[in-house]
Structures are given as structure tokens and as C-alpha cells.
Amino acid sequence: DMIQTFSKNKRVVDFSLCCADLVSVIVTAYFSVVGINYFIWNVNAGVRSAYWHFPLLLSKSAITVGMLLMLLYSLYHFLDKLLKFVSGEGEHAGKEVG
């Protein structure tokens, strides 16, 4: 939003939005790897509940699934904005920014 305030060039604004989405993809990819490692650790450790001794694999796998879904969401929006930026049909194409 700050770049939109100071820059009237729509290509600069669209490029900054692509960069912001790239940062989101990198961060969610890192946390997805952490989530996958956490899931693998739970499988190897055989974690069970304290009283009933149920496997906690399903409850712990929700973290990994959530991280992977966030990665897919971020990746989709990054690729969408990148393709629009490259083709010249960015979010601000044909509009006066500011």
C-alpha cells in the first residue's frame, strides 16, 4: 500500500505486489517443510494419548495439512500475479494508480 501511495507507475506497483507474494510463498514453504518434518517425527515417535493411548497422528496431521494448503494458496496467487505482470495485464493495468 505504501508503494501505491508514492509511485504512479503501474508496473512498479504490480512488481511490488509480485514481490510481496513471493515473500509469502517463501515463508509458507518454510513452514510447510517444518510441518512435514513435525508429521514425520510424530509418525516415528508413535505419539499416543495419555489415558486411552489413541494415536495422535490425525490431530497432529492437521498442522501439516494446513501448512500445505496455505502454500498452495500463496503459490496460486503468486503465479497468477506473476503471469499477469509478465503479460502486461497486471492488477493495475489500464488504471491510473493513486
N, C-alpha and C positions, 0 to 999 in steps of 0.2 A: 504494500500500500504506500510506503514511503517513496518508492521509485516512481509510482504513478503520479505522485504529487509533484515531484521535481523534474520529471522527464516528460516531454511532449511527444517523443519519438515512440511510435507504437512497437517498433521492432525491439527497442531496448526493454520496454515493459514486458513484451512477450518472452524475450530471452530471460529476463529475471524470474518470470513465473516458471519457466522450464528449469532453471537452476534450483529454485525452491523445491520443485517436485523431485528433482534429482537428489537433493539432500534428504527428502522424505524417504525415497527408495533406499538410499544407503543406510539410513538409521533403522528402517524396518527390516532390511535384510540382515543387519547385525543382530537385532533382537530375534529374528526368526531362527538364525543359527543358534543363538543361546537357548531358545525354546526347544529346538530339535535335540540339542545336547542334554537339556534337562529331561526330556522324554526318554532318551536313550539311557540316561543314568537311572531313571525310575524303573525302566524295564530290567536293567541289570541288577538293581538293588532289590527288586521284589518287594517294594514297599507295601505294607498291609495296614489296615486299620487296627487300632489298639485293642478293641474289645472283641469284635466279631471276626477279625482277621480277613476282611474282604480286601481284595487287591484294589489299590487306589489308582490304578492305571487310567481308568476312564476320567476320573475327576482331575487328574494331573495332565491328561492329554488335551483338555480344553484350552490350556495356556498355549500349547503348541499350535493347535488349530486356529486359535485367534490370531496369533502372530503371523501365520502363513496367509490367512485371509487379509490381514492388513497389508502384507507385502503385495499380494495380488492387486488389491485396491490401489495402492500407491503406484505400482508398476503400470497399471492400466491408464491411470490419469497422466502419468509422466509420458508414456508413449503417445497418448492422444495429443497432448500439448506439443510434444516434440514434432510429430508429423504435421500438425497444423502450422507450427513455426517454420519448418523447412519448406512447406508448400506455399507459404505466404498467406495462409488463411488463419492466422493466429486469433486469439481471443479478442484482440482489439483491431483486427483488420477492417479497414473501411470506416473506422470511427476516429474521431478526434479525441485523444486522451487528455484528460484534465478537466 
